[in-house]
Amino acid sequence: MDRLLAAARSCWGEPAGGDGCVVAEAYDEDLRVVARTLLVARAVCGLLSARLVVLTGPEWRRLAEAFGAVGDIRPDVPPRALVTSRPERAVRRDVPVVHVHGTGSLKAYALFPDQGSCSIEDELPARVGAFFERQVWPHRELIRPGAERVAWRAKSGYQVRTDTERRQLRYYGCARLGLDPDRPTIVVFGHAPDRDAELFGTTAEFAAADESANWLFLDPAPVAGHPRIRGVTGGLSANLLWSMADVGVTFEDSDLPAFGIPVIQAGWSEGAACGATHVPGSPSEHRLLLGEAVARHAKGESLLGPEQRERARLWLWLRRCGADVPSQLVPHWEHGDDYAQALAVNLRHVEHDGDPLYGAVARMWERREPVLTRFDFHDPIGLATTLTPSRSTR
């Protein structure tokens, strides 16, 4: 930690200054999350010529000061921006909010309340969906090869190669759980009890009354002793689970539609409006979607259309590639235990003035875009050159 503090001081020098401040919330226990939050906040400070104020616990106070934070104060006036890894989604804000994500190289979503106060929960999915329609979907032919590569990597835990293998695993899984393999199987996962109670309750009620499908809950089963409902908390491998699943009901983001498994999105996610999943707007709509999904799969059909699958692959590509910004300052998430050492080396030896992080933050801020991006989607020629792999002319 001493090496990291010294490297941070040598990188940043004098604290950021100017009118107003940018507030960073750094309450996480993981250094990787805290460092990303501070780095993005510093980039926003430079863009706005503002001071950095960090709200954190005593364990990260010295690190925040090494990154140029002013004293342990709370601003008397509204900040010019809030940078956080744990946003309160339902809280309406009057200032821009940047939500820094974990995993990957560097990911962040942003919400700019230019037409009045708004909340991430109410506004962000629609704005991400609009960005997807403007900047990603029109370039689908160009992005498709990259999207296929990303999808191939993303399914590394799923090693089934043929339909025959999938059927064999499906029969094995159903036999292991005492289920009828000839019925469609619906997999329910990802719900948070304090947030998704209404639609989860609707799902559980539908499953208990349904006579046509098997139901797997990746939580404790909501109905005990039901012949077609099982709770499988961590008991199935990805190969077995994906082979058994005909439909997913999720309360978070999911990659399943990119691999041909339709998903009913019963909970909130940033990409809910990108067209990859079926999103019910009420319990009654949710029941109709569940009924349609079971009926279609009982006939050997699917709730997932070809365009929806392509949208799912493009959304997967955007999350894992297009919106994942490589930075020489920010070590990759997978450094794990070596993260502090890697960050100290980067801060000591990388000139941060021209780092891609700063260009990406500037693009997002100037254009009021809801997502930090690796590429400049407003430059079609540059985008084509960047996304097309170079080929030998010999």
N, C-alpha and C positions, 0 to 999 in steps of 0.2 A: 504493500500500500504506500509506503514511503517513496518508492521509486515512481509509482503512478502519480502521486501528488506533485513530485518534483517535475515530472514530465508535463503534467497539465499546466503548471505555472510557467514553464519555459515556452509552452505552445501559445498560451493566451496572453502572457505579459500583463499589461494593465487591464483592469476591469473595464467591461463595456460601459459607455456613458452616453448621455443624451437626454432628450426630453422623454418623460414617461418611462415605463418599464414593461418588461415581459416577465410573466410569472411562470415558473416551472414547478410542477408538483412531482417530487421524487421520494415517494414513501415506500417503494418496493424494497424487498429484501435482496433481490438479485442485482448484482453489480451491472450486468449486461443491460438491464432495463434502465437503471439509473443513468448510466453513461450515455445511452442513446437519447434519453430525454434531455440531458444537459447539452449534448452536442447539437441537437436540433434547436433547442432554445437559444444557444449561442448564435447559430446561423440566423435565426429570426431577429435577434438583437442587432446583429450587423446590418440586416436588411432595413430595419426601422430606426437605426441609431438610437437604441433604447438601452437602459440599464437592465441587468439580469437580477431578478429576485427569486430565490429558490426556497420553497416551502418543503422541508424535509425533517427527518429525525436526526438525533445527535450522531448516529453512526455515519451519516453521509455529509455532515456539515463541513468538515475540512475539505472534502472533495468538491463540494459546491463552491466554496471560496476559491479553491485552486482553479476552477473553471471561470472565475471572475465574478461570482455573485457578490452583490453588496451585502451589508450586514443583515443579521437575522431580523428582518422587519417584514411587516405586512403593509402593502401600499395603501395610502390614504385615498387615492383616486383609482378609478377602474384602470386595470392594465391595458396595454395596447394589444396583448395577445396572451392566451393561456396555452402552455405546452404540458401535456400530461400523458401518462400511460394508463391511467384509470379514470376515464371521464365518467361523470354522472350523466348517463345517457338521457334521462328524462328532464334534466334541469335546463331551463331556457337561458340562453346567454346573449349578451349584447356585444361581446367581443369575439374575435376569431379564436377558435379552439383547434389545436393540432393534437391529434391522438396518435402517439407513437406506439407501434406494435413491436412485440417480440418476434423471434425467429427470423431466419434469412439474413440478408445483409442489412438493409434499413428500409422499414416500411412505415408509412404514416398516412392517416386520413385527416382532412381539414374541413371545417365548417365556417363559412364567412357569413355573418348575419347582416348582409348589405341592405336587406329590405325589412329590418326589424329583428327583434330577438327571436331566437329559434333554438330547438334542442336537437342533439345528435339523433335521438331516437325517432323524432318526427321527420327530420329533413335529410339526414345523410344518405339513406338508401336511394331516395329519389334522385338526389344529385349525382351519386355514383352511377345510377342507371342512366341518367342523361349523358354523363361523360362517356359511358360505354357506347351509347347509341351514336354519339357524335364522332368519337375518336377511335374506337376499337372495331365495332361492327363493320363500318365501311372499308376497313383494311383487312378483312378476314382472309382474303385470298393470299395476301402478303404474309399475314401472321400464321396461317395454317401450319406450315412445316415446323415452325418453332413451337406452336401449340401441341403438335403431335409429340415432339421431343419432351416437352414438359410433362405431358400426360404419361408418357412411357416411364419417366423417372418417378412420377408421383405414385404409380401403382407398383413400386418395387416390392411392397409387402404382399402383393397379390400375384401368385406365380402360376395360376391356372392358364393353360395355353390353348385349350380347345373346348368346344361346347360339350364334347363327350366327358372330358375331365370335370367340367362344371356340373353336369348331370350326376356323375358318380359321387362327387362331394355333396351335392344336394341330398341325394338319397341317404348317404351315410349320416349327414347331419340330422336329418329328420328322424332317422332310426334311433340315433343317439338320444334325441330329445323326446322321442315318443310321439312324433307328429306325422300327419299324412302328407307324403311328398307330392301328391297330386293336387293339393290345395295351394293357392298362392300364399306366399309368406311375406308379411309386412313387418319391417324392422323399425322400432321406435327408439330414438336416442337423443341425447344432448339437452334434455330439458333441465331448467333451473327451478326448483320448487318455489322460490320466492318471486319468480318473474313470469313463469309460463303456466300458472295453475289452471287457468280457464280452458285453454285449448288442450292441455295435457289431460285434464279431466274429461273433456269431450272425446278424446282419443280412447281413453280407458273405457268409458261407457260404451262407445261404439264396438270396441274389441270384445267386451263382455257379452254384448247382444248378438254379435256376428256369428253366423253358422258356416260361413263359406271359406274362411282363410285361417292360416296359422299366424300367430302374433308373437314376435320376439321383442321384449323390452330390455334394453341394455342398462336397466336399472332394476331394482326389485320389482317383481310382477305386481301390478296394482290389484289383481284379482287372484286370490289363492285357490288352488285346486281346480282351476278351469282346464278342460281337456285340450284347448287349442291355444292357451296363453302360457308363455314361459318367460321367466326372468333370467337373463344370462349375463350377469355382471362380470365381464372379463373372462368368460369361460370359453369363448370361441376365437379361433385364429381368424386373420383377415381372409385367408383362402376359404375357410368354411363359411364365414358370415356373408361374404360377397356372393358366394355360390348359392346360398340359400335365399338371399334377398331378392324379391321381385319388385318391391316398392319400399322406399324409405320415408319415414315421417321424422323430420328433424326440427330441433328448436335452436339450431345454430347453422353455420355454414357447412356445406358438404360437397365433396368431390364426386359423389356417386353418379350424378347425371352425366358427367364427362365420360363415364365408362358404361353407359347404357342402362343405368338403374334409375328410374324416375323418382323424384323426391317431392313430397308435399312439405313446404316450408312453413311450419306452424309457429316458429319463433322468429326473432329479429336477427338480421345479418346485414352487413354493409352492402352485399351484392344481391339482395332480395329482388331488386327491380331490374336485374340484367337479363331476365327471361330464361334462366336456367332451371328454375323450379316453379312449382305451382304454389301460389301464395293465397291462402284463404283470408278473407277480410273479416270473418265472423265465425262463431261456432256452427251456424247453419251451413255456411259455405264449406267449412271444414268437413262436416258430415257428408255433404254431397260429393266432395272430392274423394273421401275415403270410400264411399260406396261405388263411385265410378272406377276407382283404381282396382278394387277387388273384383268388380264385374268384368272389367276388361281383361285382367290377367287370368281369370277363370276361363276365358275364351281363348287364351293364348295370345292376346294382344297386349299392347303396352300403352301406358299413359304418356310415354316420352316420345316426342316427334323428332325427326331428323334435324330441324332447325334448332330445337331446344337443346339437343345434344351438342351441336356445334357452338351454341352460345355458352354452354357449360364448359366446353374446352377452352374457349376464349377467355372466360372469366377465370378459369384455373390458370391460364397463361398470364393474365394480368396480375393476379395475386402473387404468383411465384416468380414472375420474370419482369413484366412490364412495369409493375409497381414495386419492384424490389431494387433499390438503388445501391449499386456497389460503391463503396467509399474506402479510400486508403486510410482514413482516420478511424473508421468503425470496423473492428474485427467481426468476422462472421459469427453468428449466434453459436455455431457448433464448436467454437473454441472451448466452451465450457470452463473447466478448471484452469485453463491457461489464459483465460480472457484478460485478467489484470495485467499479466506480463505482455501480452500482445498489444493491448491498448497503450501501455506505457511506451513500448517501442514505436508504435505508430505516431503517438503524439510528439515524441522526441525527434523523429526523423522525417515526417511528412510535412511539406509546406501546405498549409490548409487553404491558402488563398484560391488555388485553382481546383480544389477537390470537387468531384461531381455532386457532393451533398449540397454545396452552395448554389450551383446552377439549378438543381432540382427544386430546392426550396424557393428560389427566386421565381422560377416558372410557375410553381403552384400559387405563390402569393400574388404575382402580378396579374395572372389570368383568373384568379379566384377558383382554382380547380379543386375538387374534393379529394384528390389523391396525389401523393408524391409519385412521380414517374421517372423511370430510367431514361426514356426516350422523349424527344420533342415531337409530339403527335401533330403539331401545327406545321411541321416541315416535311411534306410528303416525300420529297427527293431524298433528304437526309435520312428519313425513316426507312425508305426502301433500301438505301445503301447499307444502313446499319443492320436491318433485319435479314438481308440476303447474304448467306454465307459466301465468302470469296472462294472462287474456284480457279484451279490452275488452268492456264491457257495452253499448256503443252500437251 
